[in-house]
Amino acid sequence: MSYLPLKPIPMKNRVSMVFLQYGRLDVKDGSFVLIDKNGIRTHIPVGAIACIMLEPGTRISHAAVRLASEAGTLLVWVGEAGVRLYASGQPGGARSDKLLYQAKLALDDDLRLKVVRKMYEVRFDEAAPSRRSVEQLRGIEGARVRKTYQLLANRYGVVWRGRRYDPKDWDKSDVVNRCISAATSCLYGITEAAILAAGYAPAVGFIHTGKPRSFVYDIADLFKFDKLVPMAFKIASKHPSKPDMVVRLACRDIFREDKLLKKIIPTIESVLAAGEINPPEPPRESVPPAIPSAESFGDAGHRHD
């Protein structure tokens, strides 16, 4: 059966995320649907969503995974209420030119320092201190972050004992740490989707390293203290019965109001441009694709072949 190839919607025009649980994701009559235990179908506009968070109690068919991939929607497997992030499936992936560009910046100490200094500037809205190494800038950044946490705790009347959580047992964390974890998990999901859509590699970080999402953490850190962390403290101060759920709904509203998806990819490009180099040219002896890819309406990293 032939069909017209899907043309992914650019990331900036999408809804940030949706959480799904207790159902089977499948493709019925050409539509992406969640089917509950009673057989009731809920249609999901997969192509208009940046990432779908799959909570416990969900199963997904091969057809649904294929459709999400073709639509450029990131599937993220998370724990209940999104406070754990287990795995994700690529909707696109690093383009060779973008990956080589990112890797060259990360592997050269001078270029990496330029990128880290730009990240500092974006995050704190001021130039990074001169003649500081990446390690020294990371130390300064950590001290400012700890101070920010304490200031927010004082503002909202929350008892703050530090950023403490056990990834193996999140329920042991206090309410404010659970709120922060839920907020950052939501942010990591859409940040990874944007990085992949832009054609870069989530694992190649500049400040963070050694993790599959090192670059995700680098970029997410540029945004999380604007509104997300203050929101987490504010919610924690009200002692809701389901803080994780309240936080993720608040994240959804913040992402929509701030049009965060429109900001992430330009921020990535701006940060990497601080290295002041051009993407490397392919070797002269390289062989171009035998069948060139069709022009796509999506972002640089979306697969469309």
Secondary structure, DSSP 4 states (H G I P E B T S, - for coil): ---PPP-PPPGGGSEEEEEE-SEEEEEETTEEEEE-TT--EEE--GGGEEEEEE-TTEEE-HHHHHHHHHHT-EEEEE-GGG--EEEEE-SS---HHHHHHHHHHHHSHHHHHHHHHHHHHHHHTSPPPSS--HHHHHHHHHHHHHHHHHHHHHHHT-----S---TT-GGGS-HHHHHHHHHHHHHHHHHHHHHHHHT--TT--SSS-SSTTHHHHHHHTTTTTTTHHHHHHHHHHT--SSHHHHHHHHHHHHHHHHTHHHHHHHHHHHHHHTT--PPPPPPTTPPPPSSPPPP-SS-TT----
